[in-house]
């Protein structure tokens, strides 16, 4: 297992944001992390990559207990993250932004090596023509790809994607999902938080559902989509929930 989360709970004062979250993820898989707004998904990401120390429980990454370790220490071990709210270094070029990921990632590259990696990653995500532009000049779809590129330049074993499809149009969503597939084909394990349900259900090997900070379902997408607790957490209407959670026929054909 590349990632094991065991009995993780997190309090903020009197608020319990996570309650006894436990799951394991095999190397090379994609785990979809879903749940209603406020379910604790981003808090769980923050616990996994060291932003928060859990109040209870442990996180194990590649056989090492990383509970309570600093974020930069975990990044050096090969765990990278793309944030929901994009955070480009606006005064730097696209290339320089991606180089930052290579310099502070698992392989700890100097500038020369970081530039080579940045050029390769920019081509991979389709930003090579924007390399010398300031990051501030990109549109939202391009900034989302830049966020992902910077994380990929860190050469992670495990990549956390926090709503990388949010705010994108259908064509951009299709392009981003294609990139996610290609990342997995390269051997990188992925955990992705997403509200574009048909997309995340079509791309994931396993799905974990949180509701009010508690795990209510874990398993293959088809099994989770038919779980009565998941239906109730989302809509309360079984037919509407099935339409929301099930992959579309078009996406299923594309995956075939």
C-alpha positions in Angstrom: 0.0 0.0 0.0 1.3 3.4 -0.9 -1.0 5.3 1.6 -2.7 4.1 4.8 -4.9 6.4 6.8 -5.8 4.9 10.2 -8.4 6.2 12.5 -7.8 9.8 11.7 -9.9 12.4 13.5 -9.4 16.2 13.6 -10.9 18.7 16.0 -10.9 22.5 15.6 -11.9 23.6 19.1 -15.3 22.1 19.7 -15.8 21.2 16.0 -15.0 17.7 14.9 -14.1 18.0 11.3 -13.0 14.4 10.8 -14.1 11.3 12.6 -12.2 8.0 12.5 -11.3 8.1 8.8 -9.6 4.8 7.7 -8.7 3.6 4.3 -5.8 2.2 2.2 -4.7 3.0 -1.3 -2.7 0.7 -3.6 0.1 2.1 -5.7 -1.0 3.1 -9.2 -4.7 3.6 -8.4 -6.9 6.6 -8.5 -9.0 7.3 -5.4 -12.0 9.7 -5.8 -12.8 11.5 -2.6 -16.3 12.9 -2.7 -18.9 14.3 -0.3 -21.2 17.3 0.1 -19.8 20.7 0.9 -18.3 20.8 4.3 -17.8 17.1 4.5 -14.2 17.3 5.5 -12.5 16.4 2.2 -9.9 19.3 2.1 -9.3 18.9 5.8 -8.4 15.2 5.1 -6.0 16.4 2.4 -4.5 18.9 4.9 -3.9 16.1 7.4 -2.3 13.8 4.7 0.2 16.3 3.5 1.1 17.8 6.8 -0.8 21.1 6.9 -2.6 19.8 10.0 -1.6 17.2 12.6 -4.5 14.8 13.3 -6.0 14.9 16.7 -6.1 11.2 16.6 -4.9 8.5 14.2 -2.0 8.1 11.9 -0.9 8.5 8.2 1.5 6.1 6.7 3.1 6.9 3.3 5.2 4.3 1.5 5.9 2.4 4.7 6.8 5.5 6.8 4.7 7.1 9.5 4.4 10.7 8.3 1.9 11.8 11.0 2.8 15.3 12.2 5.7 15.7 9.8 6.2 19.1 8.1 4.7 19.7 4.7 8.1 20.3 3.0 9.4 17.1 4.5 6.5 15.1 3.1 7.0 16.8 -0.3 10.6 15.7 -0.3 9.4 12.1 0.2 7.3 12.2 -3.0 3.8 13.5 -2.1 2.7 16.5 -4.0 -0.6 18.5 -4.1 -2.5 20.7 -6.6 -4.8 23.1 -4.7 -8.4 24.0 -5.3 -7.6 27.7 -5.3 -4.8 28.1 -7.8 -1.7 29.7 -6.3 0.7 30.7 -9.2 3.6 32.9 -8.5 2.2 35.7 -10.7 5.4 37.7 -11.0 7.2 34.7 -12.5 6.9 33.0 -15.9 5.1 29.8 -16.4 8.4 28.0 -16.7 9.8 29.5 -13.5 6.6 28.4 -11.7 7.1 24.8 -12.8 10.8 24.9 -11.9 9.8 25.7 -8.3 8.2 22.3 -8.1 11.3 20.5 -9.4 13.6 22.4 -7.1 11.6 21.6 -3.9 10.3 18.2 -4.8 11.4 14.6 -4.3 14.6 14.9 -6.5 15.7 18.3 -5.2 17.0 19.6 -8.5 19.3 22.5 -9.1 18.2 25.2 -11.6 19.6 23.4 -14.7 17.9 20.1 -14.0 14.7 21.9 -12.9 14.5 23.7 -16.3 14.7 20.5 -18.2 12.0 18.9 -16.1 9.8 22.1 -16.4 10.0 22.0 -20.2 9.0 18.3 -20.2 6.1 18.8 -17.8 4.8 21.9 -19.6 4.7 19.9 -22.8 2.9 17.1 -21.0 0.1 19.4 -19.8 0.0 21.5 -22.9 1.6 24.7 -21.6 4.8 24.7 -23.6 3.7 27.6 -25.8 3.0 29.7 -22.6 6.4 29.0 -21.1 7.7 32.6 -21.2 4.5 34.3 -20.3 3.9 35.6 -16.8 1.6 33.2 -14.8 -0.7 36.2 -14.1 -1.6 36.3 -17.8 -3.1 32.8 -17.9 -6.8 32.1 -17.9 -8.4 29.9 -15.2 -8.1 26.6 -17.3 -4.4 27.3 -18.0 -3.7 28.2 -14.3 -5.3 24.9 -13.3 -2.9 23.1 -15.6 0.0 25.2 -14.2 -1.0 24.2 -10.7 -0.9 20.5 -11.8 2.4 21.0 -13.7 4.1 22.5 -10.7 3.0 19.5 -8.6 4.1 17.0 -11.3 7.5 18.6 -11.6 8.1 17.5 -8.0 8.2 13.9 -9.4 5.7 12.6 -6.8 4.8 9.0 -6.1 1.4 10.3 -4.8 -0.5 13.3 -6.2 -3.3 15.0 -4.3 -5.7 16.9 -6.7 -8.1 19.2 -5.0 -11.0 20.1 -7.4 -8.8 20.5 -10.4 -12.0 20.5 -12.6 -13.7 23.4 -10.7 -14.5 26.4 -12.9 -13.6 24.6 -16.2 -15.8 24.4 -19.3 -16.7 21.0 -20.7 -13.8 21.0 -23.2 -11.3 21.9 -20.5 -12.7 19.2 -18.2 -12.2 16.6 -21.0 -8.6 17.8 -21.5 -7.9 17.7 -17.7 -9.4 14.2 -17.3 -7.2 13.0 -20.2 -4.1 14.4 -18.3 -5.2 12.6 -15.2 -5.4 9.3 -17.1 -1.9 9.9 -18.5 -0.5 10.7 -15.1 -1.7 7.3 -13.8 -0.3 5.6 -16.9 3.1 7.0 -15.8 2.7 5.1 -12.5 1.7 8.0 -10.3 -1.0 7.3 -7.7 -3.7 9.9 -7.4 -6.3 11.0 -4.8 -8.7 13.5 -6.2 -11.4 15.6 -4.6 -14.1 16.5 -7.1 -17.6 17.8 -7.4 -17.9 17.0 -11.1 -19.3 13.6 -10.2 -19.6 11.9 -13.5 -16.0 12.7 -14.2 -14.6 11.5 -10.9 -16.8 8.4 -10.9 -15.6 7.5 -14.4 -11.9 7.9 -13.7 -11.6 6.4 -10.2 -10.7 2.8 -9.2 -12.0 3.4 -5.7 -14.2 6.1 -4.2 -14.3 7.3 -0.6 -17.4 9.2 0.5 -17.3 11.6 3.5 -20.4 13.1 5.2 -20.0 15.5 8.2 -16.4 14.3 8.5 -17.3 10.6 8.7 -16.6 7.9 6.0 -19.9 6.5 4.9 -18.8 4.4 1.9 -15.7 3.1 0.3 -15.3 0.9 -2.8 -15.6 0.7 -6.5 -17.6 3.6 -8.2 -20.5 1.4 -9.2 -20.9 0.0 -5.7 -20.6 3.4 -4.0 -23.2 5.0 -6.5 -25.8 2.5 -5.3 -25.1 2.8 -1.6 -28.3 4.1 0.1 -26.2 6.2 2.6 -24.5 8.0 -0.3 -27.8 8.7 -2.1 -29.2 10.2 1.1 -26.1 12.3 1.8 -26.3 13.9 -1.7 -29.9 14.3 -2.7 -32.3 12.1 -0.9 -33.8 11.2 -4.3 -32.5 7.8 -5.5 -33.1 8.5 -9.2 -31.5 11.9 -9.2 -28.6 10.6 -7.2 -28.0 7.8 -9.6 -27.9 10.3 -12.5 -25.5 12.4 -10.6 -23.2 9.7 -9.4 -23.1 7.3 -12.3 -20.6 7.8 -15.2 -22.3 9.1 -18.4 -22.5 6.8 -21.4 -20.2 9.1 -23.4 -17.5 8.9 -20.7 -17.9 5.1 -20.4 -17.4 4.8 -24.2 -14.3 7.0 -24.0 -12.8 4.9 -21.3 -13.5 1.6 -23.1 
